[in-house]
Amino acid sequence: MASLVADKANENPSTLKSKRRKFSDEYLAYGFTSTNLNGQERPQCVICYEVLSNESMKPAKLRRHLETKHKDLVRNHNPFSKLKPRN
């Protein structure tokens, strides 16, 4: 038992497996699709084709990208708000 605790204490945080978010079809409303980069699923903006990190695959961060990088589209109307995923 003590060796198990010692093993956990010696682990480097970078060697621990991090949680990966999965793409959701609701992210289309923010103008993002999914792409696979180096075996990792990542969000890609359909306007500027920028690929964000997996940690950015949160609705708030996707919305922030849309509002800061593409202000002109959001100001007039959000063209992605009416997109529905294909069944």
PLY file of the C-alpha trace (Angstrom):
ply
format ascii 1.0
element vertex 87
property float x
property float y
property float z
element edge 86
property int vertex1
property int vertex2
end_header
0.00 0.00 0.00
2.82 2.40 0.89
4.56 1.73 -2.42
1.35 2.56 -4.30
1.14 5.92 -2.52
4.83 6.58 -3.23
4.30 5.74 -6.91
1.42 8.22 -7.14
3.49 10.91 -5.43
6.36 10.42 -7.91
4.17 10.73 -10.99
4.79 13.79 -13.08
1.57 15.77 -13.77
2.49 15.87 -17.46
2.41 12.06 -17.62
-1.13 11.88 -16.28
-3.75 11.42 -18.96
-5.77 14.58 -19.40
-9.49 14.59 -20.04
-10.39 15.21 -23.67
-13.63 16.87 -24.65
-15.76 15.40 -27.42
-17.26 17.46 -30.22
-20.97 18.11 -29.93
-23.27 19.03 -32.84
-24.47 22.05 -30.85
-21.05 23.65 -31.53
-22.27 24.28 -35.10
-24.32 27.13 -33.63
-21.02 28.85 -32.79
-19.56 28.27 -36.26
-17.33 25.33 -35.42
-16.85 21.90 -36.88
-14.55 19.14 -35.74
-11.17 18.20 -37.16
-8.66 15.54 -36.19
-5.14 16.85 -35.58
-2.42 14.46 -34.40
-5.03 11.97 -33.23
-6.91 14.56 -31.17
-10.37 15.88 -31.94
-10.26 19.70 -32.05
-12.70 22.50 -32.93
-12.16 24.31 -36.24
-13.78 27.64 -37.12
-15.69 27.42 -40.41
-15.05 31.11 -41.11
-11.29 31.50 -40.63
-10.37 27.78 -40.44
-8.46 28.34 -37.20
-8.01 25.13 -35.23
-8.30 25.66 -31.48
-7.03 23.47 -28.68
-9.11 20.67 -27.23
-9.45 22.71 -24.03
-11.27 25.36 -26.09
-14.03 22.91 -26.94
-16.39 24.59 -24.49
-19.40 26.63 -25.62
-18.20 29.76 -23.79
-14.78 29.67 -25.45
-16.23 28.94 -28.89
-18.67 31.85 -28.45
-15.79 34.10 -27.36
-13.85 33.25 -30.55
-16.89 34.07 -32.67
-17.55 37.35 -30.84
-13.93 38.56 -30.83
-12.61 37.37 -34.20
-15.81 37.75 -36.24
-17.57 40.75 -34.67
-19.13 41.84 -37.94
-21.01 38.55 -38.31
-22.27 38.54 -34.75
-23.26 42.21 -34.78
-25.60 41.85 -37.76
-26.90 38.39 -36.96
-25.51 35.01 -36.13
-25.77 32.92 -39.30
-24.89 29.78 -37.39
-27.72 29.97 -34.88
-30.11 28.32 -37.34
-27.84 25.43 -38.31
-29.07 22.02 -37.34
-26.99 18.83 -37.33
-27.74 16.30 -40.04
-29.47 13.16 -38.89
0 1
1 2
2 3
3 4
4 5
5 6
6 7
7 8
8 9
9 10
10 11
11 12
12 13
13 14
14 15
15 16
16 17
17 18
18 19
19 20
20 21
21 22
22 23
23 24
24 25
25 26
26 27
27 28
28 29
29 30
30 31
31 32
32 33
33 34
34 35
35 36
36 37
37 38
38 39
39 40
40 41
41 42
42 43
43 44
44 45
45 46
46 47
47 48
48 49
49 50
50 51
51 52
52 53
53 54
54 55
55 56
56 57
57 58
58 59
59 60
60 61
61 62
62 63
63 64
64 65
65 66
66 67
67 68
68 69
69 70
70 71
71 72
72 73
73 74
74 75
75 76
76 77
77 78
78 79
79 80
80 81
81 82
82 83
83 84
84 85
85 86
